[in-house]
Amino acid sequence: MLSAGIQPTPHSFTSALTASADLAALSIGQQLYSQLIKRGFEINTHVGNSAICMFIRSSSFYDSRRIFVVIPRPDLITWNSILTGYAQHGYGD
């Protein structure tokens, strides 16, 4: 996208983060996350939810929690993502 001169949007980051999670491509997801921080999208709830899911699926709980606390108004999806992710990895107690 960038090489073609197209600027990414929150929606494109959401799609790309979801794809990297589906492919279990943590390194690509981390690169995407650093790019969205540079563009100021980390406080976008939808982008944050996708990033949380991507990091949870990669068992990167520190990163998922770091994103969770940055989101100014976590919604139901945010809470479900973080709680379900922790529970699925044995941290439900």
C-alpha positions as CSV (number, residue, x, y, z in Angstrom):
1,M,0.0,0.0,0.0
2,L,2.6,2.5,1.1
3,S,4.8,1.8,-2.0
4,A,1.8,2.6,-4.2
5,G,1.3,5.9,-2.3
6,I,-1.9,4.8,-0.7
7,Q,-2.3,5.8,3.0
8,P,-3.6,3.2,5.3
9,T,-6.8,3.8,7.3
10,P,-8.1,2.3,10.5
11,H,-10.2,-0.1,8.5
12,S,-7.2,-1.4,6.5
13,F,-5.2,-1.9,9.7
14,T,-8.1,-3.9,11.2
15,S,-8.2,-6.1,8.1
16,A,-4.4,-6.6,8.0
17,L,-4.2,-7.4,11.7
18,T,-7.0,-9.9,11.4
19,A,-5.2,-11.6,8.5
20,S,-1.9,-11.7,10.4
21,A,-3.7,-13.3,13.3
22,D,-5.4,-15.9,11.1
23,L,-2.0,-16.7,9.6
24,A,-0.3,-16.8,13.0
25,A,2.2,-14.2,11.6
26,L,3.2,-12.4,14.8
27,S,6.2,-10.6,13.2
28,I,3.9,-9.1,10.5
29,G,1.3,-8.2,13.1
30,Q,4.0,-6.5,15.2
31,Q,5.2,-4.5,12.2
32,L,1.6,-3.5,11.5
33,Y,1.1,-2.4,15.1
34,S,4.2,-0.2,15.1
35,Q,2.9,1.5,11.9
36,L,-0.5,2.1,13.3
37,I,1.1,3.7,16.4
38,K,3.1,6.0,14.2
39,R,-0.2,7.1,12.6
40,G,-2.0,7.6,15.9
41,F,-4.6,4.8,15.3
42,E,-3.8,2.8,18.5
43,I,-6.6,4.5,20.4
44,N,-9.2,3.5,17.8
45,T,-11.4,0.9,19.5
46,H,-11.8,-1.3,16.4
47,V,-8.1,-1.3,15.6
48,G,-7.3,-2.0,19.2
49,N,-9.7,-4.9,19.3
50,S,-8.0,-6.4,16.2
51,A,-4.6,-5.9,17.7
52,I,-5.7,-7.5,21.0
53,C,-7.0,-10.5,19.2
54,M,-3.9,-10.8,17.1
55,F,-1.6,-10.6,20.2
56,I,-3.8,-13.0,22.2
57,R,-3.7,-15.6,19.4
58,S,0.1,-15.3,19.5
59,S,0.1,-15.8,23.3
60,S,1.6,-12.3,23.7
61,F,-0.4,-11.3,26.8
62,Y,1.8,-8.4,27.8
63,D,1.2,-6.7,24.4
64,S,-2.6,-7.4,24.5
65,R,-2.9,-5.9,28.0
66,R,-0.8,-2.9,27.0
67,I,-3.2,-2.2,24.1
68,F,-6.2,-2.8,26.3
69,V,-5.2,-0.1,28.8
70,V,-4.6,2.4,26.0
71,I,-8.1,2.2,24.5
72,P,-10.0,5.1,26.0
73,R,-13.4,3.5,25.9
74,P,-13.3,-0.3,25.7
75,D,-16.5,-1.7,24.3
76,L,-18.1,-5.2,24.7
77,I,-15.9,-6.7,22.0
78,T,-12.7,-5.3,23.7
79,W,-13.7,-6.9,27.1
80,N,-14.8,-10.2,25.5
81,S,-11.5,-10.4,23.4
82,I,-9.3,-9.9,26.4
83,L,-11.2,-12.1,28.8
84,T,-11.8,-14.9,26.3
85,G,-8.2,-14.9,25.2
86,Y,-6.9,-15.2,28.8
87,A,-9.4,-17.9,29.6
88,Q,-8.6,-20.0,26.5
89,H,-4.9,-19.9,27.5
90,G,-5.6,-21.1,31.0
91,Y,-5.7,-17.8,32.8
92,G,-9.4,-17.9,33.6
93,D,-9.0,-18.1,37.4
